[in-house]
Amino acid sequence: MDKKKGLGRGLESLFAFYDNEKVEEVAVKKQIKETVKGVDEIDINKITPNPNQPRKHFDENALQELANSISVHGVIQPLVVNKIDDDKYMIIAGERRWRASKIAGLEKVPVVIKNYTDKQIKEISIIENLQREDLNPIEAARAIKQLMEEYNLTQEVVSERIGKSRSNIANTLRLLSLYPDVIKMVEEGRLSSGHAKTLVSIDDTTTQIKLAKQAADGKMSVRNLEKAVRNYLNPNKPKPTKVSEQSLELKELIMDMQRVFATKVSAIGNDNKGRIYLDYYSRDDLDRISDLIELLKKKEITLGDLRNYNKRHPNN
């Protein structure tokens, strides 16, 4: 398993046992017992979930898929539990595996038993879930806020702990400022994190909810929602005018002028209307262009003369 940024060595050791889900159950259990000290099998009914688990929603289809895999291969990665009393254990990490194991009908599950304080359990549970990205955007925002408030951590410190950028932390926390109806849509998976972050800039309740409903359930992409939000925030902003494509003749004229005046020439507009610009880079350069125009007006210059003139008066 690759080491994730911000993952402490002690915490990583809880989750880095085995990743190969194609190994048979008997071989895995044997390898675990031979290689990892402290891994036990205990009655699944003696294990209870952590009431402070940040993740509140578990996808039923995903749980069933995991249960099917567990039925064939067993629990590849042990749960991490804390001993409550002589006969009870609380989950620190692995509630999803525990739930799927119950669905699969397992009587016992492999566990690593720890003896953490309540404060350590809370912090480990929050960080482990955030690192695994198992939370929906609102759960993640609440977990980050809880981490900051209960442990007096700054956004920078949280960023280091969970391996996410400072801007990601700030943007995730902003989701908590959404109106309750919109938050519910995000929790239910009807709006993505991208949709939610776009709607944060709308202060008006009615408009935020209206746009959220228009975008919910995949009816509007994040990009289109961003456009709708910009239109709402800047109703009087003029629409960009369509740039007319220049004809081949106009482009050739510009190139001819560049050769004649030996300087940069640019054009804005089209054959019917526009502007042509000649660049000069010093007073001498301006005088050179002026002299060329005078010669052209008098029709006293040939193409060869023009080339020689520009050689004698190089562009500065």
N, C-alpha and C positions, 0 to 999 in steps of 0.2 A: 504493500500500500504506500502510495506516495505521501510524503509528509506535507501537510497543508500549512500554509503560512499562518502564523499566529497560534498554532496548536502546540500546547505545552507538552514536554516529553512524557510527564506523568500521565496526562490525560490521553495522549495518543496511544499509550500502551494498553489502555482499556479497550480500544477499538481495532487494534491492528493484528488480530490473531490470524484469521484465514479468510480469503476472498474467493477461493475456487469453489463454486457451488455445484460443480459436476462430480466432486469426490463423493463416494458412497458414505452413508451415515456411519457405518461401523468403523470405517477407516478414519473418519474425521474424529470421532469420539476417542478412538485409541490414540491418535496423534496429539489431540488436545491434552489428554491425561498424561502422556509421556513427556510432552514438551513444555507445557505451561503449568506452573505450580499455582495452586489456589483455585483451579476450576473444579466445581462440583456439580452434581445433578441433584436438584431438589424438586419436591412436589410443586407442580404449577399452581395449586390452590393455596399454597403458603405464601405466594407472591402477590403483592398489591401494587397498583400503579401509584406514581407520585402525584399527590393532589396539586402540586405546584408545577406540573408539567406544562410548558408553554404552549405545546400543540394541543388544541382542543378538538380538531376535526381530523378524522381518519377515513380516507377513501375506502369505501366498502369493496369495490372491485379490486383495488390494489391489495387490500388485505386478503381477499380470497385467492388472488394469484400467488401471494407469498405463502399462504396456507397450503396451496397445492404443491409448491416447491418443497416446503417443510415436510409434507407427507412422504415425499420421495427421498429427499436428501437429509432430512433432519435440520436442526438449528445449527448452521455453520459457525455463526459468531455468537459467543456466549453473551447473556445479559449481564449487566453490572448492577448489583443490588447492595443495599445497606441492611444490616441486620437490625430489626426493630426490637424483637425479644427472642426468646429461645425457639419460637416456632413460626415467626413471621419475618418477611423480608419486603423491603420497598424498592421499587425499580428506580435506579439512577439513570440508566441508559438502556434502551431496548424495549420500550413499551409496545412498539409496533410488532416486534418479533414475538412478544409475549401474547398479544392479542391474536396473532395469526396462529400461534401454537395451540391456543385454546380452540380455535376454529378447526384446526387439523386433528384435534382430539388427543394431543400429547398429554401424558400424565406427569412427565418430568421434563425439565429443560436445563441445559448447561448454564451455569452462572459463575461469575467472579464476585465473591463476597468482600465488601469493603466496610470500613468503619469510619465514615465521614461525619463531620458535624452537619447540622441543619444548613448552616451558611454555605459550606462547601457543596452540599448536595444541590442546593438551589443554583449556585453559580455553574456547576458542571452541567446540570440539566439544560440550562439556558444556552450556554456556549455550545454544547454538543449538538443541540437542535439547530442553532443558527449556522454552525459549520456545515451541517448536512443539508441545509436548505430544505428541510422537511416542512417548514412552516409556510402558511400562506402569508402574503405581504403584511396583513394587519397583525397577525400573530407575531411575525418577526418584529414589527414596529413596537408592539407592546413588550416583547421580550427584551429588546434593546433598551427601552425606557426603564423597565424594571431593573435591568443590570446597572444602568447609570445611577438610578435613584437609590437602590438598596446598598450598592457598594461604592457610591460616591465616585464614579468613574466619568472621565471626560469622553467625548466622541473619539478623540485621538486614541485613547487607551482601549476603548471598545473595538476600534478599527484594528488595532494590533492583535487583540485577543481572538477575534473571529476571522481575521484575514480578509477583511473587506476594506475598500477605500473609505476615507473620511467623507467624501461627497455621497457615497452610497449610504452611509449611516445617516447623514443629514436628510437625504431625500426620503429614506424609509421612515424616519421619525415624522416627517411632514404629513404622512398619510393619516396620522391620528387627528389631524385638523379637518379632515373630511366630515361631511354631515352623516349622521347615523344611517340614513337610508342607503347612502353610497357605500359606506363602510360594510354594510351587510351584503351588498352586491359583490364586493371584493372578497369577503369571507366565503361566500357561496361559490366563488369561482366564476361568476358571471362577468366580472371585469378583471383584466390583467393588472399587474403591477404598473406597466407602462400607461394604461388608461388612467389608473388612479393617480399617478404622479402628474399627469397632464391636467386633471381636474382640480388639483390642489390650488391652482392659481385663480380659480373662480370663487369669489367671496359670496355672491348672491346664492342663497339656498335654492330658490326655485330653478334658476338657470343651471346650477351644478347638478341637481337631481334630473332635470330635463335632459341634459347632455349625457348623463350617465345612462339613462334609460335608452336613449338613442344608440349608444355604443354597446350596451350590454348584449351578452350572448353572441358575440361575434358579428353584430350587425354593422359595426364601424371599426376600421383599423385604427391603430394608435396614430398613424400619420394623418388620417382624415379627421380624427378627433382633435389633434393639435391644430389643424387648420381651422376647425370650427371654433376652438377656443381663441385663436388669434383674431378671428373675425369678430368675436364678441368683445374682446378687450380693445380692439382698434376699429370701431365701426366706421370711422370717417377716413381711414387710411386709403389713399387712392390705389386702385388696382394697377399693377405694372402694365405699361403699354407694350403691346406686341411689337417686337423689333422686326422691321421689314427686312427681308433678305435683299442684299445688294446684288444688282445684276452683274454679269460678267463684264459688260462694257464699262460699268462704273469702277469695278476692281482694276481693270486694265488701265483706266485713266489715272487712278491713284498710283499705280506702279510707274507709269510714264512720268508723272509729276515728280516722283521720288528720284527717278533717273535724271530728269532735267535740273532739278534744284539741288540734287545731291544731299538731301536731308530727309528726315522722317516726315511722311505725309499720311494723315488719317482722315477718314470721312465718317460722319454720322448721318444716317438717313438713307434715302433711296434715290431712284432716278427722278422722282417728282419733287422731292424736298429734302434738304439736309444742310450740313456744313462740312467744309473741308479745312483742315488745319495743317499749317506748315510749322515745323519746329525750327527754332534757331537757338544757338547756345552761347552767343556772345554778340557784342556790338559789331565786330568785324564780320561775323557770320550774317547778321542782319543786313549789313551794307552789301555783302556779296549777293544775297538774294535780291536786294533792291536793284543792283546794277544789272543782274540777269533780266529782271522784268523790264527794265528800260531798254535793253538791247532787243528783247523780244518785241516790245512795242514798236521799235523802229524797223523791225524785220531786217536787222543788219547782222544776224548771227546764224551760222549753219550749225549742224549737229556736231561737226568736227570742232568748230570754234567753241562750242559749248563745253565739250569734253576738255579742251585745252584750258578754258577759263577756270573750270572747277579744279583742275590740277594745280593751276597757279594760285588759286584761292581755296585751299582745303577747308573743309568743315571743321570748326573748332569744337 
